Amino acid sequence: MTRATITGLGTAVGNKVITNHDLAAVLDTSDEWIVERTGIHERRVGGSCLELGGQAARIALKEAEMDASDLDLIICATCTPDQVFPAVSNRLQEDLGAACGAFDLNAACSGFTYAISLAQAQISAGMERVLVVGVDTLSRFTDWDDRSTAILFGDGAGAVVMEPARRDDRGVLSTYMGSEGRFADLLTCDFGDYIRMDGKEVFRQAVRVMVSASRRVLADAGLEPSDVTVVIPHQANLRIIESAMKRLGIPLGKAATVIEVTGNTSSASIPLAMGAAVSKSGIADGDVVLLVGFGAGMSVAAALLRWGR
Ligand code: UT7
């Protein structure tokens, strides 16, 4: 089987910084409470999905040394598109100067990892250059007067270019896509409304599904938790990440995080954390990288990759 591997990575965040202190000035909350319960210090807001996604995609294409006109497919994971239709990916295709097929995918905060799975499938079926974008602008759907949600969300984008790996032990090793519709009412956003959620229950279910999806992709690849070099989890709450890592038996130091400065950016959170991991300590050739996302639905997805061409 041809494996897809990441050959370019780009990120972008909203240009306005909102700190916990800014929120504490207008809401009944405090920097201390937010940091202790979520790990978030500040979040970035602003920009459309097209603007943020385009910015991230251009950086990823440049790193992959690829012209957009050579792309075979654009998959954009988002649950906050700029319009009901056309798709963000369709606008991106024109904006970047690509001539390929393009579609959006909504699996809430699991969207980016779902898209990695689909890119792998297309590359194993013969495509050669797939752009995967994860972008969300949750600030547009946040009730900034509601302290239980306003503290959590931000806007951002991450993009990766995926191509067939040159070595057959590099690239995507295994993937998993899950959905547990019985939990759909825990986290919702109706047309014309704001994000509503049962935070405590989302927290509980999130840890459970992250752990089970991670174990599944590890088992499918014949690997153990101790083989994982870097975990790149969805950035919803640092305590969710800590609990999941503990249950998986993987040291917390192996988890990439960016939530401290971005808040929860939904489909963008995993590529943003990947970007942070690459610039902080680097991800080395041969490293085993576990992506694991969860979100409204509950949706859940994991992908295991061996880094390198
Ligand atoms: O992509 C997925 C998106 N969503 C999530 O992942 C959400 C997962 N859940 C969470 O992150 C956490 O449940 C929250 C951070 C949302 C809340 O933390 P918690 O530890 O579950 O707090 P809680 O909801 O149980 O609230 C505890 C107390 C309550 O007061 P009482 O009833 O004990 O008097 C809340 O009213 O904290 C109060 N509270 C706040 N206090 C200060 C809730 N929000 C705030 C706030 N500042 N911002």
Boltz pocket constraint, residues with backbone or C-beta under 6 A from the ligand:
constraints:
  - pocket:
      binder: B
      contacts: [[A, 28], [A, 29], [A, 30], [A, 33], [A, 34], [A, 37], [A, 38], [A, 109], [A, 147], [A, 148], [A, 151], [A, 187], [A, 197], [A, 198], [A, 199], [A, 200], [A, 201], [A, 202], [A, 203], [A, 206], [A, 236], [A, 237], [A, 264], [A, 266], [A, 294], [A, 295], [A, 296]]
      max_distance: 6.0
